[in-house]
Amino acid sequence: MRVLWLPLLLAACNPAQAVLRDPSAGDPFYGDSGAPTTTDTGTTPGDTNPPAPQPDFNQWHGQRTFEFDDIFGTACTDSVDETGTNVTESADYAGALDACPDCDDIYEVTNDPDHVCEDATGGRGIPVANPVVRGIERIGETEIRLYSLQYDQWRQTWQAEELATGPLDGFEFTYEYDGTAGFNTSYHVTGYVDFQ
C-alpha cells in the first residue's frame, strides 16, 4: 500500500504536472476554452490604426456670428457663444421631437451675450432669443441638417424650421443661413458646433 501512494503523492506535488489540471475547474488563469485569458484592448497585434474617436452629441458648444449690412446706416458683425444640453429624452421636449420627426437630437441652447451690435444701435443692441431650442438630423457621418424649434404659445404646439445643412468634419459642424430681425433688418449667420 505504501508503495502505491508514494508515486501519486509525488506526481501531485510535482510542479511540472500542474498543466494536467482540468481548466474547466474554475481556474482564474484559464477561461472556458482552457487557453490563458487575455485583456481585450480593442486592437489586434500590429494594428497601427485604432478606431477614430466619435463626436459626442450630448453637449452643444458653439458660436454664431451675425453680419448685418445696414443697421440705421451702419454695418455690424457680432458673435454669441452657445452652450447647451441634449434634451431629446426629456418629456418637456417630446412635442419638439414630434414637430421634427427627422431630428436625431434636440438641444436647449443658451446664448452669451443675449444682445448683439450694441454700438451700432446706440447701446440698445439687437436681442438674441435666449434660450433657443435646436434640432439636428445626422445625415451619414459627414453632414448635419440644423433646425430651429419654437413653441407657439397661442397654438400651444411646437414648430420646426429648417435653418441649414452643413458638413461635419471630425467633431466640428459648420453652417450658415440668412434671417431678418426687427424693422426688416436682414442678417447673415455663420456658425459652428464642436461636438468634442
Contacts in CASP RR format, 6 or more apart in sequence:
PFRMAT RR
TARGET T0000
AUTHOR 0000-0000-0000
METHOD contacts of the structure
MODEL  1
MRVLWLPLLLAACNPAQAVLRDPSAGDPFYGDSGAPTTTDTGTTPGDTNP
PAPQPDFNQWHGQRTFEFDDIFGTACTDSVDETGTNVTESADYAGALDAC
PDCDDIYEVTNDPDHVCEDATGGRGIPVANPVVRGIERIGETEIRLYSLQ
YDQWRQTWQAEELATGPLDGFEFTYEYDGTAGFNTSYHVTGYVDFQ
11 17 0 8 1.000
21 27 0 8 1.000
23 30 0 8 1.000
23 31 0 8 1.000
23 33 0 8 1.000
23 34 0 8 1.000
24 32 0 8 1.000
24 34 0 8 1.000
29 36 0 8 1.000
29 37 0 8 1.000
30 36 0 8 1.000
30 37 0 8 1.000
31 37 0 8 1.000
42 50 0 8 1.000
42 51 0 8 1.000
43 50 0 8 1.000
53 171 0 8 1.000
55 168 0 8 1.000
55 170 0 8 1.000
55 171 0 8 1.000
55 195 0 8 1.000
55 196 0 8 1.000
56 171 0 8 1.000
56 195 0 8 1.000
56 196 0 8 1.000
57 86 0 8 1.000
57 104 0 8 1.000
57 105 0 8 1.000
57 136 0 8 1.000
57 138 0 8 1.000
57 195 0 8 1.000
58 85 0 8 1.000
58 86 0 8 1.000
59 83 0 8 1.000
59 84 0 8 1.000
59 85 0 8 1.000
59 86 0 8 1.000
59 195 0 8 1.000
60 82 0 8 1.000
60 83 0 8 1.000
60 84 0 8 1.000
60 85 0 8 1.000
60 86 0 8 1.000
60 107 0 8 1.000
60 109 0 8 1.000
60 134 0 8 1.000
60 193 0 8 1.000
60 195 0 8 1.000
61 82 0 8 1.000
61 83 0 8 1.000
61 84 0 8 1.000
61 193 0 8 1.000
61 194 0 8 1.000
61 195 0 8 1.000
61 196 0 8 1.000
62 81 0 8 1.000
62 82 0 8 1.000
62 83 0 8 1.000
62 191 0 8 1.000
62 192 0 8 1.000
62 193 0 8 1.000
62 194 0 8 1.000
63 79 0 8 1.000
63 80 0 8 1.000
63 81 0 8 1.000
63 82 0 8 1.000
63 191 0 8 1.000
63 192 0 8 1.000
64 79 0 8 1.000
64 80 0 8 1.000
64 82 0 8 1.000
64 111 0 8 1.000
64 189 0 8 1.000
64 190 0 8 1.000
64 191 0 8 1.000
65 77 0 8 1.000
65 78 0 8 1.000
65 79 0 8 1.000
65 189 0 8 1.000
65 190 0 8 1.000
65 191 0 8 1.000
66 76 0 8 1.000
66 77 0 8 1.000
66 78 0 8 1.000
66 79 0 8 1.000
66 80 0 8 1.000
66 116 0 8 1.000
66 117 0 8 1.000
66 126 0 8 1.000
66 128 0 8 1.000
66 187 0 8 1.000
66 188 0 8 1.000
66 189 0 8 1.000
67 75 0 8 1.000
67 76 0 8 1.000
67 77 0 8 1.000
67 187 0 8 1.000
67 188 0 8 1.000
67 189 0 8 1.000
67 190 0 8 1.000
68 75 0 8 1.000
68 76 0 8 1.000
68 77 0 8 1.000
68 117 0 8 1.000
68 120 0 8 1.000
68 126 0 8 1.000
68 181 0 8 1.000
68 185 0 8 1.000
68 186 0 8 1.000
68 187 0 8 1.000
69 75 0 8 1.000
69 186 0 8 1.000
69 187 0 8 1.000
70 185 0 8 1.000
71 117 0 8 1.000
71 120 0 8 1.000
71 121 0 8 1.000
71 126 0 8 1.000
71 185 0 8 1.000
72 120 0 8 1.000
72 121 0 8 1.000
74 120 0 8 1.000
75 120 0 8 1.000
76 116 0 8 1.000
76 117 0 8 1.000
76 119 0 8 1.000
76 120 0 8 1.000
78 116 0 8 1.000
78 117 0 8 1.000
79 116 0 8 1.000
80 111 0 8 1.000
80 112 0 8 1.000
80 113 0 8 1.000
80 114 0 8 1.000
80 116 0 8 1.000
80 128 0 8 1.000
81 111 0 8 1.000
81 112 0 8 1.000
82 109 0 8 1.000
82 110 0 8 1.000
82 111 0 8 1.000
82 112 0 8 1.000
82 193 0 8 1.000
83 109 0 8 1.000
83 110 0 8 1.000
83 112 0 8 1.000
84 107 0 8 1.000
84 108 0 8 1.000
84 109 0 8 1.000
84 110 0 8 1.000
84 131 0 8 1.000
85 107 0 8 1.000
85 108 0 8 1.000
86 105 0 8 1.000
86 106 0 8 1.000
86 107 0 8 1.000
87 93 0 8 1.000
87 106 0 8 1.000
87 107 0 8 1.000
87 108 0 8 1.000
87 133 0 8 1.000
88 97 0 8 1.000
88 103 0 8 1.000
88 104 0 8 1.000
88 105 0 8 1.000
88 106 0 8 1.000
93 106 0 8 1.000
93 108 0 8 1.000
93 133 0 8 1.000
95 157 0 8 1.000
95 158 0 8 1.000
96 103 0 8 1.000
96 106 0 8 1.000
96 133 0 8 1.000
96 135 0 8 1.000
96 149 0 8 1.000
96 151 0 8 1.000
96 158 0 8 1.000
96 160 0 8 1.000
97 103 0 8 1.000
97 106 0 8 1.000
98 158 0 8 1.000
99 149 0 8 1.000
99 157 0 8 1.000
99 158 0 8 1.000
99 159 0 8 1.000
99 160 0 8 1.000
100 106 0 8 1.000
100 135 0 8 1.000
100 137 0 8 1.000
100 147 0 8 1.000
100 149 0 8 1.000
100 158 0 8 1.000
100 160 0 8 1.000
102 137 0 8 1.000
102 145 0 8 1.000
103 135 0 8 1.000
103 136 0 8 1.000
103 137 0 8 1.000
103 147 0 8 1.000
103 160 0 8 1.000
104 136 0 8 1.000
104 137 0 8 1.000
104 138 0 8 1.000
105 135 0 8 1.000
105 136 0 8 1.000
105 138 0 8 1.000
106 133 0 8 1.000
106 134 0 8 1.000
106 135 0 8 1.000
106 149 0 8 1.000
107 133 0 8 1.000
107 134 0 8 1.000
107 135 0 8 1.000
107 136 0 8 1.000
108 131 0 8 1.000
108 132 0 8 1.000
108 133 0 8 1.000
109 131 0 8 1.000
109 132 0 8 1.000
109 133 0 8 1.000
109 134 0 8 1.000
110 130 0 8 1.000
110 131 0 8 1.000
111 128 0 8 1.000
111 129 0 8 1.000
111 130 0 8 1.000
111 131 0 8 1.000
111 132 0 8 1.000
113 128 0 8 1.000
114 127 0 8 1.000
114 128 0 8 1.000
114 130 0 8 1.000
115 124 0 8 1.000
115 125 0 8 1.000
115 126 0 8 1.000
115 127 0 8 1.000
115 128 0 8 1.000
116 125 0 8 1.000
116 126 0 8 1.000
116 128 0 8 1.000
117 125 0 8 1.000
117 126 0 8 1.000
118 124 0 8 1.000
118 125 0 8 1.000
126 181 0 8 1.000
126 182 0 8 1.000
126 185 0 8 1.000
132 148 0 8 1.000
133 148 0 8 1.000
133 149 0 8 1.000
133 150 0 8 1.000
133 151 0 8 1.000
134 146 0 8 1.000
134 147 0 8 1.000
134 148 0 8 1.000
134 149 0 8 1.000
135 146 0 8 1.000
135 147 0 8 1.000
135 148 0 8 1.000
135 149 0 8 1.000
135 160 0 8 1.000
136 144 0 8 1.000
136 145 0 8 1.000
136 146 0 8 1.000
136 147 0 8 1.000
136 173 0 8 1.000
137 144 0 8 1.000
137 145 0 8 1.000
137 147 0 8 1.000
138 144 0 8 1.000
138 168 0 8 1.000
139 145 0 8 1.000
139 165 0 8 1.000
141 168 0 8 1.000
142 167 0 8 1.000
142 168 0 8 1.000
142 169 0 8 1.000
143 165 0 8 1.000
143 166 0 8 1.000
143 167 0 8 1.000
143 168 0 8 1.000
144 165 0 8 1.000
144 166 0 8 1.000
144 167 0 8 1.000
144 168 0 8 1.000
144 173 0 8 1.000
144 175 0 8 1.000
145 162 0 8 1.000
145 164 0 8 1.000
145 165 0 8 1.000
145 166 0 8 1.000
146 162 0 8 1.000
146 163 0 8 1.000
146 164 0 8 1.000
146 165 0 8 1.000
146 166 0 8 1.000
146 173 0 8 1.000
146 175 0 8 1.000
146 177 0 8 1.000
147 160 0 8 1.000
147 161 0 8 1.000
147 162 0 8 1.000
147 163 0 8 1.000
148 160 0 8 1.000
148 161 0 8 1.000
148 163 0 8 1.000
149 158 0 8 1.000
149 159 0 8 1.000
149 160 0 8 1.000
149 161 0 8 1.000
150 158 0 8 1.000
150 159 0 8 1.000
150 161 0 8 1.000
151 157 0 8 1.000
151 158 0 8 1.000
151 159 0 8 1.000
152 158 0 8 1.000
152 159 0 8 1.000
163 175 0 8 1.000
163 177 0 8 1.000
164 175 0 8 1.000
164 176 0 8 1.000
164 177 0 8 1.000
165 175 0 8 1.000
166 173 0 8 1.000
166 174 0 8 1.000
166 175 0 8 1.000
167 173 0 8 1.000
167 174 0 8 1.000
168 195 0 8 1.000
171 194 0 8 1.000
171 195 0 8 1.000
171 196 0 8 1.000
172 192 0 8 1.000
172 193 0 8 1.000
172 194 0 8 1.000
172 195 0 8 1.000
172 196 0 8 1.000
173 192 0 8 1.000
173 193 0 8 1.000
173 195 0 8 1.000
174 190 0 8 1.000
174 191 0 8 1.000
174 192 0 8 1.000
175 190 0 8 1.000
175 191 0 8 1.000
175 192 0 8 1.000
176 188 0 8 1.000
176 189 0 8 1.000
176 190 0 8 1.000
176 191 0 8 1.000
177 188 0 8 1.000
177 189 0 8 1.000
178 186 0 8 1.000
178 187 0 8 1.000
178 188 0 8 1.000
178 189 0 8 1.000
179 186 0 8 1.000
179 187 0 8 1.000
179 188 0 8 1.000
179 189 0 8 1.000
180 186 0 8 1.000
180 187 0 8 1.000
181 187 0 8 1.000
END
